Amino acid sequence: MNPPELQDWDRAAAARAMANDASAAKRLFDMLVEGLALAQRELEQHLQGDDWEAMLALAHKLRGSSRLCCAPTLEELAGRLEAAALSRQGEVMTPLLHELAQQTQRLERIRLEQT
């Protein structure tokens, strides 16, 4: 049995989380998406420098931000990044960072469609 497919961004849940303020939810989502490229670069730098604690902290922050913004696919990916950093699995991090780049592109498209 396949797991259910996650949404890239649950607009309705995000609005509910912001006391039914869709514009506040959109602003938070925009901030999340705008910070993803920097997060990607920082994660890559930390991986190259074997800075597992910094990777763990950044992945944890990304996971929390994704949860707050109701971006379940990104939240799940950030959880896998966090687990890989915690167990120092460098061979797992590179493909996960590739997934992060792809997810960033999807979320950027959603962000642009919502303007």
C-alpha positions as CSV (number, residue, x, y, z in Angstrom):
1,M,0.0,0.0,0.0
2,N,1.4,3.4,-1.0
3,P,1.4,6.2,1.5
4,P,-1.0,9.1,0.7
5,E,0.5,11.8,-1.5
6,L,1.3,14.9,0.4
7,Q,0.3,18.4,-0.7
8,D,3.0,21.0,-1.6
9,W,1.0,23.7,0.2
10,D,-2.3,23.3,2.0
11,R,-3.7,26.8,1.6
12,A,-6.9,26.1,3.6
13,A,-5.0,24.7,6.5
14,A,-2.5,27.5,6.4
15,A,-5.3,30.1,6.6
16,R,-7.0,28.2,9.5
17,A,-3.6,28.2,11.3
18,M,-3.5,31.9,11.0
19,A,-7.0,32.5,12.5
20,N,-8.6,32.3,9.0
21,D,-6.3,35.1,7.7
22,A,-5.4,33.9,4.2
23,S,-3.2,36.9,3.5
24,A,-1.1,36.2,6.7
25,A,-0.8,32.6,5.6
26,K,0.3,33.7,2.1
27,R,2.9,36.1,3.6
28,L,4.4,33.4,5.7
29,F,4.4,31.0,2.8
30,D,6.2,33.6,0.7
31,M,8.8,34.1,3.4
32,L,9.4,30.3,3.6
33,V,9.8,30.0,-0.2
34,E,12.1,33.0,-0.4
35,G,14.4,31.5,2.2
36,L,14.7,28.1,0.6
37,A,17.5,28.9,-1.8
38,L,19.6,30.2,1.0
39,A,18.8,27.2,3.2
40,Q,19.8,24.9,0.3
41,R,23.2,26.7,-0.1
42,E,23.8,26.6,3.7
43,L,23.0,22.9,3.9
44,E,25.4,22.1,1.0
45,Q,28.2,24.2,2.7
46,H,27.6,22.4,6.0
47,L,27.7,19.1,4.3
48,Q,31.0,20.0,2.6
49,G,32.4,21.1,5.9
50,D,31.1,18.1,7.8
51,D,29.2,20.4,10.1
52,W,26.6,18.0,11.2
53,E,25.3,20.1,14.1
54,A,24.7,23.1,11.8
55,M,22.9,20.8,9.3
56,L,20.8,19.3,12.0
57,A,19.8,22.8,13.3
58,L,19.0,24.1,9.9
59,A,17.0,21.0,8.9
60,H,15.1,21.2,12.2
61,K,14.3,24.9,11.6
62,L,13.1,24.2,8.0
63,R,10.9,21.4,9.3
64,G,9.3,23.7,11.9
65,S,8.8,26.5,9.3
66,S,7.3,24.0,6.9
67,R,4.8,22.8,9.5
68,L,3.8,26.3,10.5
69,C,3.2,27.2,6.8
70,C,1.3,23.9,6.1
71,A,3.7,22.7,3.5
72,P,3.6,18.9,4.2
73,T,5.8,17.7,1.4
74,L,8.6,20.1,2.4
75,E,8.0,19.2,6.1
76,E,8.4,15.5,5.4
77,L,11.6,16.2,3.3
78,A,13.0,18.4,6.1
79,G,12.3,15.6,8.5
80,R,14.4,13.2,6.4
81,L,17.1,15.8,6.2
82,E,17.0,16.1,9.9
83,A,17.3,12.4,10.4
84,A,20.2,12.1,8.0
85,A,22.0,14.9,9.7
86,L,21.4,13.4,13.1
87,S,22.8,10.0,12.0
88,R,25.6,11.7,10.0
89,Q,24.6,10.0,6.7
90,G,26.4,12.0,4.2
91,E,25.6,9.6,1.4
92,V,21.9,10.2,2.0
93,M,22.2,14.0,2.2
94,T,23.2,14.6,-1.4
95,P,20.0,13.0,-2.9
96,L,17.9,14.7,-0.3
97,L,19.4,18.1,-1.2
98,H,18.5,17.4,-4.8
99,E,14.9,16.7,-3.7
100,L,15.0,20.0,-1.8
101,A,16.0,21.8,-5.0
102,Q,13.1,20.2,-6.9
103,Q,10.6,21.0,-4.1
104,T,11.9,24.6,-4.0
105,Q,11.1,24.9,-7.7
106,R,7.5,23.5,-7.1
107,L,6.9,25.8,-4.2
108,E,8.2,28.8,-6.2
109,R,5.8,28.1,-9.0
110,I,2.9,27.9,-6.5
111,R,4.1,31.2,-4.9
112,L,4.1,32.9,-8.3
113,E,0.7,31.5,-9.2
114,Q,-0.8,33.0,-6.0
115,T,0.3,36.6,-6.7
